[in-house]
Amino acid sequence: MSERFAPVAVALSGVAARHLGWRPDEFWRATPVELATVLAPLVPEDAPGIDRALVERMMEQDYA
């Protein structure tokens, strides 16, 4: 995977700000489950999922 964790996190933070009205501290305090729950209505049903293993791989790439 060529994406790195930090740019994806920044993009998700922007989505949370625009669509949810969250400030950065609210985004960073939210758990992945909370974020997924509130964003679920915005994601197409056939969109690929993300699991813990993928998040860990992205984090490893970010620190490589």
HUMOKA-V179465 format. One record per pair of residues at least 24 apart in sequence whose ideal C-beta (glycine too) atoms are under 8 Angstrom apart, sorted by sequence separation. I is the first residue (numbers start at 1). J is the second residue. If there is no record, write none. Layout:
i=I j=J
i=I j=J
This chain:
i=15 j=39
i=15 j=42
i=5 j=55
i=8 j=58
i=1 j=54
i=5 j=58
i=4 j=58
i=5 j=59
i=3 j=58
i=1 j=57
i=5 j=61
i=6 j=62
i=1 j=58
i=4 j=61
i=5 j=62
i=3 j=61
i=4 j=62
i=1 j=61
